[in-house]
């Protein structure tokens, strides 16, 4: 399972590197801090692949929603059960 977690995290880092070049050219900015890819990395690191991936996916789904204004949206320190 650790192999899969590391592989997914490396995939996200690769996406961030390639995406940063595209964003710099288009001058598009994320409405959230940290960005969705950083949020996904932190949540997977903190909660594991399954729970962290679910948190990151929820965040990505909120990204283009008109209900949220953006701003600070840190990874939670713990998950309530």
N, C-alpha and C positions, 0 to 999 in steps of 0.2 A: 504494500500500500504506500510505503514511503516513496518508492520509485515513481508511482503514478502521481503523487502529490508534487514531487520535484519536477516531473515532466510537465505538468500543467502550469506550474509556476514559471518554468522556463519559457513555455509557450506564451504566457502573458507578458513576460519581459521582452520577448522578441516582438510581440505585437506593439508594445509601447515604443520600442526603438524605431520600428518602421512607421508607426502612426505619427510619431512626433515630427518626422520629416514632412509628412503630408499636411499636418495641422499647421506647421510653420509656413508653408506655402499658401494655405487657404486663410490664415489668420482667424481660425475658429477656436473658441475657447469653451471649456467645460463650465457648466453653471455650478458645479459642486466642487468643494474642496474637502478631502483629496479627490482626485479624478477617479473615475470608475475603475480604471485598471489598477491604480494604487490601492483603492478600497478592496478590490478583489484579492490582490496579493496579501494585504494585511489580514483580511478575514480568513483566508485559507491558512495562512501561517498561524493565526491565533486559534482557530476552531477546527482545523482539519479540512480535508477536501470536500466532504459532503456538506457539513453545516456552513462552512465558509463560502463554498461555491453557491449555496442557496442564498446566503446573505448578499453576495455580489450580484447574483442574477436579479434579485429583488431591486437592488440599487439601479442596475441597468434599465430595468423596466420603468423605474421612476424618472429616468433621465429626460425623456422627451415629453413628460406629462405636463400639462398646463396647470395642474393643481399645485405644483411646488415651485417656489421662487428660487431655489438653489441655496447657495451659501455653505456654511460648515455642516458637514454630515460625517462625523467620525465613526469608525468601527466601534461597536459597543465593547466594553471591557469584559462583559459576561453575558450569557444568554439565559433568560428566564425560562423555566420549564413549565 
